[in-house]
Amino acid sequence: MSDSSRDTAQGAGWGSAEPGAYKQLMPARVEKVSWLDPRLLWAARNGVLASWFGDPTGRTRGRWVSRRQAAGVPADKVFRREVPDRFSFMVIGDPGEGGDSQYAAVPGFLKIGQGTEFAVITSDVIYPVGSADDYEDKFFRPYQDYPAPIYAIPGNHDWYEDLGAFMRVFCADTPPLGPAPRPRPLSRAWWQALLWHRPHPADGQRLDAARKLRSAPEQRAEQPGPYWALDAGPVRIIGIDTGLLGTLDAEQGAWLREVSQGPRPKILLTGSPLYVDGEHHPCPIDGGGTVDDIVREPEHHYVAAIGGDIHNYQRYPVQVDGRTIQYVVSGGGGAFMHATHTIPRVSVGGVTERDFRCYPLRGDSLAFYSRLYARRLGLRRLGLSESEATAVIAERLGIEPGRAPGPDTRVTRRTRLVASLLGAGGRPDRTSRFRLPVRKMYTQLFSPSSVTYTPPFFKSFLRLDVDGRELRVRCFAATGNRPQELDPPVEDEVVIPLE
C-alpha cells in the first residue's frame, strides 16, 4: 500500500512526482469554470433568491414526487438490490466540475471500485447549474468505465434549474414539469418567479448521445426520485434531498421518519453534512424537528451519516446514548477544494482533536493556499513549504501534527503571519473576531477561486465494505500524480459494528 499524506509529503502529492494519466480520459476541449465570473454567478442566482423570497424547492419537489408516483413508483420510495452476503459500494461527493480535479480522481475511483455493486453521488452531480447538456463531460464520460449502476442525491447546484436534468438522468427520463400556478402580481412569489433562473429551451439536446457512454445493461440505474431508500444486504441506505438551502420539507421529513423505523442498520446520505468544520448543523425539517433528531433515535439504528457539499473529507465519531455514530463529510470528488486549515481545534459533540480526521491535512491545505496566492499575487514570501505549514498549524492549534515536519523546520514570524492572513484555525479559547469572517470568506469566495490545473488536487472518495456484522469505511486519496493514481492511498479508515 502506498504512503498516505500522514506518512510522507510525497504521499500527500508534494514533490516532483510524475503527473497521472488522467488527462487521457478528458475531452479534447474543457470549459474552465470560473467562480468569479459574473455570468456564472448570475446563472446561479436561485440560491440567493430562495433566501430572499422564500424557498420554493419543497413545492417543486412535491410535484416531481407526485409525477413519479403517477408513473408507478411505490409511495415508500424504497427499492432493492440483490447483493451477496458481503458486498461493497462507492460514495463520491460533489464531482461534476468537469476539469482536471474531477478527472484526476477517476482512475483511482475505477481501480478501488472494482468489484463494487453500485456507487452513489452525494450532492452536486453537475456544476455550475445542473444543466442537462453538461452531463456528457461531467458524468457520463468520466464514469463510463465504472461497470455498475450509479445513483445520486441532488445538491444545491443540481437545483439551480429546478432539478429537471437530474430527474431526466436518474429517474427514468421523467418529463419536464408543467408551468407552476401564476403568483399574485407584485407579491414576493411574483418577484421570485420573475427573476428565477430556468433551463434554456434547447438544453438537453446532447443527452441521448451522452447516455451511450454508460449504456451497458449492468450500468443502468433508475431510482424512485430525488430522495429514496435502498435495501442492500443487511443495510438500508437512505438518500435525502436538502434542496437549495439545506433543509427538508415537511412531506420528506415525514417520509424520513417512516423509512427510518425498524432494526435494520442504516446509513444516511445527505447533501448537507450534519457535522462539518467543527460545528453541528442538524438540518431543520419544516414543521419542526431536525434530520439529526431522527438519526440519533436509538430504535432507528443509524450507524453513519455521510454528507457532501463541502469539498473535502472530515469524520466525527459522535457518542450517542452509549453508541457511536460516524458523521462524515465526503465532498472531495472533483470540485474545487474547500480549505481545511481554517477548521479550528475540534471540540463538538464530544469529539476532540484526538478523534477527528480530515483530508487534506490542515498543514497541506495551508501550504496549498499559500502557494496558490503567492503565485497569483507575485509574492514569493507568502508561499509556505509543506513542512512550514504543518509546523505552524500544530503550534496554532496546540496539537500533534498529522505528519511530522522536517527536522530543521522552524516556526518563524513570517510563517505565523502567513497563517494568520490565510485564516488558519486556532484553539477554541483563543478564537479571534477576525478568524470567523475569514473562514466564511474561504467557504464563499477564496475556495471557489482556488481552481487549479496542476497536482496536487487533494481529491477523495469512499469505499464501503459491508459484512453481516460490520461496515468498513475507507477514504481514498487522489492527488493527480501517478503514484497515487496507480495505488490510491488510504487516508482514513473506520470499522463500524452493525450488530
N, C-alpha and C positions, 0 to 999 in steps of 0.2 A: 504494500500500500504506500502511495506517495506521501511526502510530507504535507502537512496542513499548514495554515498560517500560524497556528500555535506552536509549530515545531521550528520553522525556519522562515527567514524573509523570502527565500526563493519559493517556498511553499505558498506564500501569500501572492506570488506573482511578480515580486520585485526582481531587479537584476536584468541580465541580458539574455533571458530565455528566448528560444525560438518562438515566434508567433504561431498560433494554431492554424489549422487548415480550414477553419470555419468559413472564411471568405469564399471558398469554392461553392458553398451552399447558397450564397446570397444572389439575388437577381442582379442583372448587369447594371441596372440603374436603381439607386436607392435614394428616395426623397428624404432628406435630412429634416428632422423635427427640431424646430427652434421654439422653445417655450417662452421666449421673449418676443416672438413675432406678434405684432398687434392683430394681424389677421387670424392667427390661431387662437389668440385669447378671445377675440370676438366670436369665433365659431364655438368656443367652449363656454359661452356665457350662461348656459342654462343653470349651472350650479349657483351662480350669483343671483340669478332671477328667482330661483326657488327659495333662497334665503331671504330675499326682499319681499316677495309677493305671496309666499306660501308654496309648499312642496306638492306638486300635482302627481308625483310618481305613484302614490298609493292608488289613486283613481285609475291612472293609466295601467298599472299593474293588474288591478282588478278586471279591467276589460280584456287584457291578454289572457288572464287565467280563465275567464268565462269563455273566451274563444276556444281555448284548449279543451275545456270540459265539454263544450258542444261537439268537439271532434272526437270525443270518446275517452279522454284521459280520466283515470279514476280520480274521484274527489280527494282522496287522501294523498295523491301525488307521490305514491310510493311505487318504485319499480325495483326489479330484482335482477341479479346476475348470478348465474350458476358458476361457482368457482370451486377450486379444490379446497380441501380442509386447510391447507396452508397456501396463502396467496399473497401477492404484493400489488401495490398500485403507486402511482406517481402523483405528486402535487407540485404545481408550478404556479407562481403568482405574478400578476402584472407583467406579462411578457411583451405585449404587442406594440412595441415602438418601431420595429422593422429595421433597425440599424445594426451596427457591429455588436453592441452589447446584447441584443437579443440573440443573434445568430451565434455569438460566442458560447452561449450556454447549450446550444443544440447538440453538438457531438457528445458531450458528457451526458446530457439528458437521454439520448438514444442508447448510449452504452449502458448506463445504470438502469435504464428502463427495460432492458432485455428480460423477457420472461414475465413482465408485469401484466396484469389483467386489464387495466384501464388507467387513464390519467384524468385528473381534474385540474382545471384552471381556476384559481381563486382570484377574482377581481380583475377588471380592466383587460379584457381579452384584446381589445384594439384601441390604440391611441391614434389621433387625439380625440375624435368624437364618435368612435364606433361605427364608421361608415362601412357599408356593405362592400364597396369596391376595394377597401383596404384589407379585406380578409385574405386575398390571394397571397400577398407577400408577407403578411404578418400573422397568418395562422396556417393556411393550407400548405404553403411552400416550406416553411421551417420544420413542420411536423409531418411532412409527407411520408417519411420513413418510419414513423412510430406505428407499429403494426396493430395496435389495439384501439378501442374507442376512446375518445376524449370528451368528457363532459365539462360543464362550466357553470359558474355563478357570475352574474354581471357585477361590474364595478361602476363607479360614478361616470367614468368616461364612456362606457357602453350605453349609459342612459342619456347622453347628450343629444342623441337623435331618437329619443323615446323608445329605445330598445328594439327597434324594428329589425335591424340587421342581425342582432343576437338571436332573436326569435326565428328568423329565417334559417340560420345556420344550425342551431342546436335543437330546435323544436319543430322538426319536420316541415320546414319551409312554410311556416304559418303565414297566411296572407296579411297584408297591412291592415291596421285598424282604420275604420271609417272616421270621419270628422267627429270631434267631440262636440257636445252641445255648446252653442254660442253663448258666451258670458254677457252679463248686463253691461251696456256701454259705460266706459269710464270707471268701472269697478277695478279692484286690484286684479281680478282674474282676467279682465279685458286687457289691461296693460301688459300682463304677463303673456297672454296669447299673442298680442301684437308684436312683442319683442322676441318671442320664443324661437330658438333655432330648430329648424326641421330639415330632414334629409333632402338633398337635391332630387328632383323628379327622375333624373336618369341614373341615380345611384343604384348599383347592383347589376348593371348590365354585364359585368365580367364574372358574376358569381357562379353561374353554371359552369363556365370553363374552369374556374378555380377549383370547384368541387372535384374535378377529375384527378387532382393531385392526391386526394385521400378518398378514393372510390372503391377500394377493395371491400368485400363483404365484411371481413373481420374488423374493419376500421369504422364502420357505420355506427352512429350513435344517435339516439333520439331520447330526449329527456322530457318529463311532463310539463315543464315550464321554467320560469326564471328561478323558482325555488322548488326543492324536491327532496325526497329521501330515498336512499339506495340501500337495499339489504344485500349484503355480500358476505357469505360465510357466517361467522359468529357476530359480525358487527353491523350496525346501521350507521351510514354516513349521511348526514343531513346538511344540505346546502341552502343557505338563506340569501335573500336579495335585499341589501341595505340601501338600494336606490341612490339618489343624488346626495343626500345629506347624512347618510349613515344611521338611518332609523328604520323601524318596521311599522307598517300599517297594522291596524287592529285585526284585520282578517288574517294576515300572515302570522301575526302573533298568536292568535287562537289556534291556527294550524300547527305552529311550532310546539305549543303546549301539548297538543293531541298526539303528534308523532313522536314526542319525547317520552311518552308513557312506556312502561314495561322494563323488564330487567336486562334486555339485550344491551351490551356495551355500545356507546355512541361516540361518534366523532363529529363535531360541528365544524363546518367550513363556512366562512363569512367574509364578505368584502370589507368589513370594518373590524380590525382586531380589538379584542376586549382588554388586553394589557399591551401597552406599547410605549416606548420611550420613557419608561419608569413611571407610567401613570395608568390608572384604571379607567376604562371607558366602557361601561356596562351595556351600552346600546339600548336606548329607550324604545318602548313599544307604545304606539298611540293608544290612548285609553288607560295606560297605567302599566307598571312593571317594566322589567328590562329583560334582555336576552340572557344576561348573566344570572339573573334570578332563576331562570329555567335550567341553565347549565349546572348550577350549584345544587339543585334539588337532589338529595341522595337517591330517591327512587327512580330518577331518570338515568342514572348510571352513565354520565358523561365522563370520558377519560381524557379528552383533549378538545381544545377549541383552536382552530387554525385560521388566521385571517390574512388577507392580502392588504393592498392599498399603500402600505409603507414599504419602500423598495429596499429592504434589507432583511436580515434574519435575526429574530430575537426569541428567547424562550424564558418563560416564567413558570416554575413549578409551584403552584399555589396550594397550600394545605386548606382543605375544606372538610370540616366535620370528620377529621381523622383519616382522610384520604387525600391523594394528590391529583389535581387536575393540571395537565400541561397546557398552558396558554402559549401559543406560538404565533409569531409573525413570520409569514413566508411570502414576501412580495418581491424577491430579488430575481425574477425570471427573465428580465430583459430590458426594462425601462431604466432611466437614469437612476443613479444611486442616491438614496437618502442617507445623509450623514448619520453615523453612529457616535462620532466623537462629541456631539452635543448632548448625548444622554448623560444626565447626572449620575452620581453614585446611587445605585438602586436600593431603595427601601420602600417597597409597596406590597401590600397583600401578604406580608410576612416573608416576602422574598428579599434576600440580600444579595450583595455582590458575589458572595460565595456560591450562590445557586444560579445566578443569572448568566446567560450565554448570549453572545451576539456575533454576527458576521456581516461585514468585516469587523475585525477588532478595532476598538476605538483609535488606537495608535495608527493603524493603517488608514483609517478614514481621515484622520487629521493630516497624515502625510500626503494622501491623495489630493485633498482640497488645497493644502498649502502649495503643492507643486502646480496644481491647476491654475491658481490665481497668480502665482509667481510668473508663469508663462504668459498669462493673459495681460497682466499689468506691467510686465517687463521689470519686475522687482525680484532679482535673483535671491536676495537675502530673506525673502518671505518663504521660500521653499525649505521644508524640513526633510531630513532623511527619515527613513522608517524607524531607525534607532532613536533619533532625537524625539520624534513624535511619540514613540512608545514610552520613553522615559518621562517626558513631561506630563503625559496623561496619567501615568502611575503616581507621580508626585501630586498632581492636582486632585485626583480622586482619593488618594491615600490607599491604594490597592496594590497587590502584586501584579506586575504586568502580565498580559496574556501570553507574551513571548518575551524572553529575556533580551534586552537591548545589548548592543555591542559593549565589550568590556571597557572601552575608552570613552563611552558616551557620557557627556555631562549635560545637566540641565542649566542653561545659561539665561541671562536676562533676555536675550533675543528669542530663545525658544519659548520662554514664558510669555513674552509679548505677543508672539505669533499665535500661540494657543489662545490667549485672551481675545485677540482680534477676530479669530475664527470661531469664537463661541464654544470652546471646549468645555465639557461638563465639569462639575465640581461636586463638593460634598453638600449634602442637604443642609447642614448647619452653616454653610458659607455661601448660600445662594445669593447672587447679586441681582439687583433690579435690571442690570444690563443684560445678564445672560439669557433670561427667559425671552425677551424680544428677539435676540439673535437666534435662539433655537427656532422660533416661529418663522423668522426670515429664511432660515435654512430650509425649512419644510416647504415654504410657499414660493421662495424666489431663488435662493442660491442653489439648492439641489436641482431644481428643474433646469438651471442653466449649466449644469455640470456634465452635459452630454459630451463624451469624448469618443475618439475613434481608434485609440491605441490602448493595449493592455497596460496594467491590469484593470479589469472591469468589476471584479468582486460580485459576480452573479451567483445565484444559488437555486437549488431545487431540492425537493424531498422525495425520499423513497420510504414507504411504509410497508412493513412486512407483518402480516397477520398470522399468528398461530392461534390455536384454540385457547391457549392460556395467556398469551402476551402479545403486545403490539410493540414492534421496534420501529422507531422513527429516526432516520438519519438525514442530516443536512449535508449535501454535497456542494462543492465549490466549482465555479468555472471562472477562470481569470482571463481567458483569451489566449493564454500561452500554451504551447504544445505539450509540456509535461503534464499539466493539469487536464488537458484535453484527452490525452491517452489514458490517464489514470486519475480520475476525479477524486480529490482528497475528501475525507470525511471531516467536516468542521464541527459537528456536534452529533451526539447520539444519545438516545434515552430509550430504555425498555420500560413499558407500561404494563402492569398486570391487568388482565381482563376479567379475572375471577374475583 
